[in-house]
Amino acid sequence: MEDSLKLLIDLHKRAKRQGPGGDNEITKILGLAQLTQDKQLNIVDIGCGTGSASIVLAKQLNAQITAVDFLPEFIQVLKDKAEKEGLSEKIDTLVCSMEDLPFSREEYDLIWSEGAIYNMGFEKGVNEWKQFLKPDGLLIVSEITWLTKERPYEIQKYWDSEYPEIDTASAKIGVLENAGYSPISYYYLPEYCWLDNYYRPMQKRFSGLLERHENSQGAQAVVEAEKKEIDLYERYKEYFSYGVYIAKKVL
Ligand SMILES: C[S@@+](CC[C@H](N)C(=O)[O-])C[C@H]1O[C@@H](n2cnc3c(N)ncnc32)[C@H](O)[C@@H]1O
């Protein structure tokens, strides 16, 4: 069977974003964090994908951005986009694991990470990345979050096996406090960020993926897994979303 990572890259590198989110949400989040163009900022976008956030941050802030992802294919798309938009000077790219970042202590004013920290785990990530923030620096991170205290068995079981660290916002805020951050704001992504901005465009790319891979078993398996995820989201969307956490380094 073809390498499923290669197939996933082929499906997702053609997308504007590799996870739920939205340009308007980024603007809202910057407002909640009270980030403006007044100050020159040093920012790192960890797990940047093809740069949905890096590009918006570069446009909206007075910032130098380092965009990090471990997939060179995504980084190349981001580089091409940045060049097209005249933003190459503001965005540096780095192919690197989020678990082995080569940064200096207190290098950044802002760590931004959307839909990516689960790859190393929220608790581990927020603890390890804190060293790279300046005193009073900001962490803005999104994380799969339960929206209710209880939920149906099917969706509980699915997330328990996919990402056992999923929890409620209050629990995630507790993790941030224990790691030495002061939580500033919590917000969760509304439905259109999942459906209109992420899943519907993905559904339109399924036929292209299948065609490029001559309907291979591997490509079919990738499409089926994505369809299952979409179906679960559509049926259980009131129970989970990406929570966006804004927190200041204090200790
Ligand atoms: C769900 S996507 C989100 C991408 C982007 N932030 C967005 O919202 O469109 C997760 C990203 O994390 C990257 N990633 C996964 N594991 C990683 C790791 N260990 N180190 C660096 N990047 C990683 C993936 O390549 C992917 O681009």
The ligand as an SDF file (V2000), in Angstrom:
LIG
                    3D

 27 29  0  0  0  0  0  0  0  0999 V2000
   -3.8200   20.0860   11.6180 C   0  0  0  0  0  0  0  0  0  0  0  0
   -2.3930   20.7400   10.8240 S   0  0  0  0  0  0  0  0  0  0  0  0
   -2.5600   22.4880   11.1760 C   0  0  0  0  0  0  0  0  0  0  0  0
   -1.7550   23.3380   10.2160 C   0  0  0  0  0  0  0  0  0  0  0  0
   -1.9460   24.8470   10.3460 C   0  0  0  0  0  0  0  0  0  0  0  0
   -1.5360   25.3510   11.6330 N   0  0  0  0  0  0  0  0  0  0  0  0
   -3.3940   25.2070   10.0990 C   0  0  0  0  0  0  0  0  0  0  0  0
   -4.1170   25.4980   11.0690 O   0  0  0  0  0  0  0  0  0  0  0  0
   -3.7960   25.2070    8.9110 O   0  0  0  0  0  0  0  0  0  0  0  0
   -1.0640   20.2380   11.8910 C   0  0  0  0  0  0  0  0  0  0  0  0
    0.3280   20.6120   11.3700 C   0  0  0  0  0  0  0  0  0  0  0  0
    1.3170   20.1720   12.2950 O   0  0  0  0  0  0  0  0  0  0  0  0
    2.4110   19.6280   11.5640 C   0  0  0  0  0  0  0  0  0  0  0  0
    3.1170   18.6830   12.4270 N   0  0  0  0  0  0  0  0  0  0  0  0
    2.6970   17.4780   12.8760 C   0  0  0  0  0  0  0  0  0  0  0  0
    3.6080   16.9240   13.6930 N   0  0  0  0  0  0  0  0  0  0  0  0
    4.6320   17.8040   13.7730 C   0  0  0  0  0  0  0  0  0  0  0  0
    5.8750   17.8160   14.4610 C   0  0  0  0  0  0  0  0  0  0  0  0
    6.2220   16.8000   15.2450 N   0  0  0  0  0  0  0  0  0  0  0  0
    6.6680   18.8820   14.3190 N   0  0  0  0  0  0  0  0  0  0  0  0
    6.3180   19.9230   13.5150 C   0  0  0  0  0  0  0  0  0  0  0  0
    5.1610   19.9740   12.8270 N   0  0  0  0  0  0  0  0  0  0  0  0
    4.3330   18.9260   12.9620 C   0  0  0  0  0  0  0  0  0  0  0  0
    1.7660   18.9680   10.3610 C   0  0  0  0  0  0  0  0  0  0  0  0
    2.6830   18.7850    9.3140 O   0  0  0  0  0  0  0  0  0  0  0  0
    0.6660   19.9590   10.0420 C   0  0  0  0  0  0  0  0  0  0  0  0
    1.0980   20.9500    9.1460 O   0  0  0  0  0  0  0  0  0  0  0  0
  1  2  1  0
  2  3  1  0
  2 10  1  0
  3  4  1  0
  4  5  1  0
  5  6  1  0
  5  7  1  0
  7  8  2  0
  7  9  1  0
 10 11  1  0
 11 12  1  0
 11 26  1  0
 12 13  1  0
 13 14  1  0
 13 24  1  0
 14 15  1  0
 14 23  1  0
 15 16  2  0
 16 17  1  0
 17 18  1  0
 17 23  2  0
 18 19  1  0
 18 20  2  0
 20 21  1  0
 21 22  2  0
 22 23  1  0
 24 25  1  0
 24 26  1  0
 26 27  1  0
M  CHG  2   2   1   9  -1
M  END
$$$$
